[in-house]
Amino acid sequence: MTSTMTEHTKGIWYGVVAYVIWGVSPLFWNLIDGVPAIDLLLVRVGFAIPILAIAITARHLWGATAADFAKGRTRIVTVMAAVLLVTNWGLFIWAVTNGHVVEASLGYFINPLVSVALGVVVLHERLRPAQWVAIGIASVGVIAMAVRLGAVPWVSLTLAFAFGFYGLLKKSDAAARPLPGLFGELMVLAIPAAVVLVAFRDPGTASITFDAGGIVFMVGAGVITVVPLLLFGASAQRIELATVGLLQYIAPTLQLLVGLTVLDEQLTPERLLGFVMVWIALVIADPAEAARWRTRSRAT
């Protein structure tokens, strides 16, 4: 019992640190002005791969990596996870470099409730009555915001569902271990990234220079990419998906504060409506009450 609880506690802390890093990451991606989102995405992929390779070498995990990807189901899950990951990365970078940090943060406020719902529907996790109410309120809030805006908040919803399904895949028995898994996902993306870099990128656009500042930025992009994803993968394998979902509001809270206080974005009445409804939902889906529910469930 003690060992299980220790692993569960580790999982919670891994998740907390991952979400704090993601929460302040818009500041990093806005350090260099005028660089297209596609270039920043290519930098994330390109510089994360060698950092992961160094980490795998340092931990003597090449044998484990080969063993994981010898399984056909693991390779399929890895390809699916890579598609969801690049969707989330690309859209997030575009949002934070084009003045949509607030809208992106709403997506990550919705994401915890998507994770809770997926945990119930796919993994048959037990949902507390309060969580059913929370999902309903959040859904009403998103629909009401869409009606007020006259358009579906596609940035928010795409980010929420892409990362929600990514977390679900990380819970799969066929998923590779966190470090080999992330390395495999980025290797899946490496060839398409190289093709885009060579064939489709406009050489006339601004880009990151290879001076000291540019090199530090690119290495930093690899680090800020790898570290929280490894922590997230380790967290998802140790705690329930519903608990992962409830931890996730740390990141969008910080992103919202960054967008409003540092990047001078505006919280329009339509967006405020969506935020208020989702915040109410998250208060109802209180993590402390979730822990009490888990204790009661184990006792029955």
Secondary structure, 3 states (H helix, E strand, C coil): CHHHHHHHHHHHHHHHHHHHHHHHHHHHHCCCCCCCHHHHHHHHHHHHHHHHHHHHHHCCCHHHHHHHCCCHHHHHHHHHHHHHHHHHHHHHHHHHHCCCHHHHHHHHHHHHHHHHHHHHHCCCCCCCHHHHHHHHHHHHHHHHHHHHHCCCCHHHHHHHHHHHHHHHHHCCCCCCCHHHHHHHHHHHHHHHHHHHHHHHCCCCCCCCCCCHHHHHHHHHHHHHHHHHHHHHHHHHCCCCHHHHHHHCCHHHHHHHHHHHHCCCCCCCHHHHHHHHHHHHHHHHCCHHHHHHHHHHHHHC
